[in-house]
C-alpha cells in the first residue's frame, strides 16, 4: 500500500492542511486513513484533508512525502482525480 501526502500548505479553518491521496484506489486510501484514525468526514472528492499537526503521523505510518503538484499528477495518472465543479 502506498499513499502520498503533500506538505501542509493549504490554509483553512485557522490552520494549514495537507492532502493525502492514493494512486491505486479510494479503498486503499480509506483503509490507510482509517488505520491512521482520520475520520471519513475529512475525505473530499479524491483526497483526505490532513491538519498540519497530523502530518508527521501520516509519514510515520507510511505516507510518502511529495510536492503538491505531484499529488495532482498521481491522481490524474491513476484516473482518480475529481476536480471541483465536475459531476462525480
HELIX and SHEET records of a PDB file:
HELIX    1   1 UNK A   26  UNK A   36  1                                  11    
HELIX    2   2 UNK A   40  UNK A   42  5                                   3    
HELIX    3   3 UNK A   52  UNK A   54  5                                   3    
HELIX    4   4 UNK A   55  UNK A   60  1                                   6    
HELIX    5   5 UNK A   68  UNK A   78  1                                  11    
SHEET    1   A 4 UNK A  10  UNK A  12  0                                        
SHEET    2   A 4 UNK A  15  UNK A  22 -1                                        
SHEET    3   A 4 UNK A   3  UNK A   6 -1                                        
SHEET    4   A 4 UNK A  64  UNK A  66  1                                        
SHEET    1   B 4 UNK A  10  UNK A  12  0                                        
SHEET    2   B 4 UNK A  15  UNK A  22 -1                                        
SHEET    3   B 4 UNK A  47  UNK A  51 -1                                        
SHEET    4   B 4 UNK A  43  UNK A  44 -1                                        
END                                                                             
